């Protein structure tokens, strides 16, 4: 038997195996053939960010905006703007958690928040903690929402209108004590407008998208959704008096015209204070200005592709990840040549630049009801997985028990 094995190894059939064995013996300790054959993270990221990412489809956009589509227009507009500044969102939530023991309220809270460097849309969100938590609890969804809003603002707002129409037609979106629902014609376009019943008090709606719309082709973002036991389709918590922050009117509004602009009211205290501190006094008092994204306020958070990065003068996410990965790989390689061991932990850290919970070069954990932060809009879900998730949402509908389902320009 040994003779046969030697004969086979010495022939042509044995050449590949011999070469493989030689490679294995020559490789450093702890290195496998699979590691040698597979490209390193730096090589995988060498191509960097795409020049322009594919646009999200109508179905994807509807799934993405479903958690906030039924919010009153001023709050919806504010959240869309805030989603483009994800680092500010996380910082504000951490600040709020840290300062809860101080029991800051009303004017004292707002004055303290004004001293922070966040965008006014995020500053004003501190007074509406349920809305801020919605953005902060799943930062991957917030990043996806902000990416979509920057690249497809008109389509995002059209998706909101489609969902509102579906909910209204099925009797699940009606006027309540907390907010009024009206159908209006804006610039020859029929839209559904949702406004707070009392402009100085805000209620954050609570609802399960799977109950309102049923399962969609793409799964809803993984986050907590309240159960449904019959009765009102939307729930509301305690109303929050906005107070000084709303002096002069809400800061943001939906311009449901042909271009779907976000209107910004610079008489709002947060916006007015921000403008004065940043030398934008000439803009004060101009109601109805169209909001524009401020790349200087983004805090180094990378954009999703090169086209968006070039538009705003920032960095593309894939390009930033590639540079970070290459630098870390070079450091690991230098340490290994000097006799230092490279652990699996350092390898994982070198990959973290492109993780779902990373914003720019910073990593944030984001708990979700499902225990994962994957996203249908970042490529983590396949079509079959999306349909499977939708099927699970459909099952929950059977008993009518909904649940988790599914710079300075402005």
Residue, then its C-alpha position, 0 to 999 in steps of 0.5 A: x500500500x505504501x508503495x502504491x501511495x509513493x507511486x501515485x504521489x510521484x506521478x502527475x496526479x500527485x503534483x498538486x498535493x505535493x505543492x499544497x503540502x509544501x505550501x502548508x509547511x512553508x506557511x507561518x504557524x497557525x496559518x491555514x491553506x484556506x487563509x492563504x487562498x482567500x483574499x485578505x480584508x484589505x484585498x477585498x476592500x481594495x475596490x473601495x466604494x462604488x461610484x454610485x450605489x443602485x437606487x432603492x426600489x419602491x418596495x424597499x423605500x416603503x419598508x424603510x420609511x414604514x416605522x415613521x410614515x404615520x408620524x405628524x408632518x413636522x416630526x416626520x420632516x425633523x426625523x428625516x433631516x436628523x437621520x442624515x447626521x447619525x453621529x449626532x443622533x447617537x451622541x444626543x441619546x448618550x447625552x440624554x441617558x447620562x443627564x437623566x439624573x439631573x432631571x432637566x426639563x423645559x427651558x433648562x433642558x433646551x438651554x443645555x442642549x443648545x450648548x451642544x454642537x449637534x444639528x438643530x434637528x437632533x437638538x430639538x429631538x432631545x425634548x421628544x425622547x421617544x422619537x430620538x430613541x427610535x433613531x438611536x436604537x437601530x443606528x443601521x436603519x437610521x444610516x440607511x434612512x439618511x442615505x436614502x433621503x440624501x440620494x432619493x429625497x423625492x422618492x422617499x417622501x412619495x413612499x410615505x404618501x403611498x403608505x399613508x394612502x394605503x392606511x387611510x383607504x383601509x380605515x387605519x389612519x384617521x383623525x384623533x385627539x392627538x393628530x388630524x389627518x386631511x387630504x389636500x391638493x398641493x401644487x396639483x398633487x393630492x397628498x395626505x397631510x398629518x398635523x398635531x391637533x395642538x401645534x404646541x403638543x406633540x404625540x409620538x404615534x406607536x404602531x406595528x407596520x405589519x398590522x397597518x400594512x401587512x407583510x411587505x416584500x422586504x422585511x420591516x427594519x428589525x426593531x421593537x413594534x408594539x403588539x396589537x390587541x384590537x381597538x385603535x390602530x395607532x397608540x399614543x403616549x403622554x403628550x409632550x409640550x414642546x415649549x420654548x423650542x417651538x417658539x416661532x413655530x415648528x422648525x421643519x415641515x413637509x413641502x408636499x409639492x412636486x419636489x417634496x422639499x423639507x421646509x425650514x423655519x429659521x424662527x425656531x429657537x434651536x435653528x435661530x440659535x444655531x444660525x447665530x452661533x455659526x454666522x448665518x444671521x442673514x437667514x434668520x426670519x426667512x420662513x419656507x426656506x428649503x432645507x439643505x444637508x450640511x456636510x460639515x455637520x456630519x462629523x466625518x460619517x462616510x457617505x454610501x458611495x462616491x457620487x454622494x461623497x463628491x456631491x457633499x465633499x465627504x468620504x465614501x464609506x467603502x473608500x474609508x473602510x478600505x484605507x482603515x483596513x489597509x492601515x490595520x493590516x499593515x500594522x498587523x503584518x509589521x507586528x507579525x514580522x517583528x515576532x508579535x502575534x496577531x490575534x483574531x481580535x485584532x483581525x476582527x477590529x480591522x474589519x470593523x470599519x465596514x460593520x453595520x453599527x459603524x458610523x464613520x470611524x466610530x463603532x456604536x452598539x445598537x440593540x434590536x428586538x431580534x438581536x441583530x442589526x442586519x438590514x434589507x437595504x445594506x444587502x444583509x437579507x436575500x430575497x428569500x429571507x425577505x419573503x420568509x420574514x414577510x410570511x412570518x408577519x402574515x402569520x402574526x396577522x392571523x390572530x390580529x396580534x401584531x408584533x415585531x415585523x416584520x457647510x452650514x447650509x440647511 
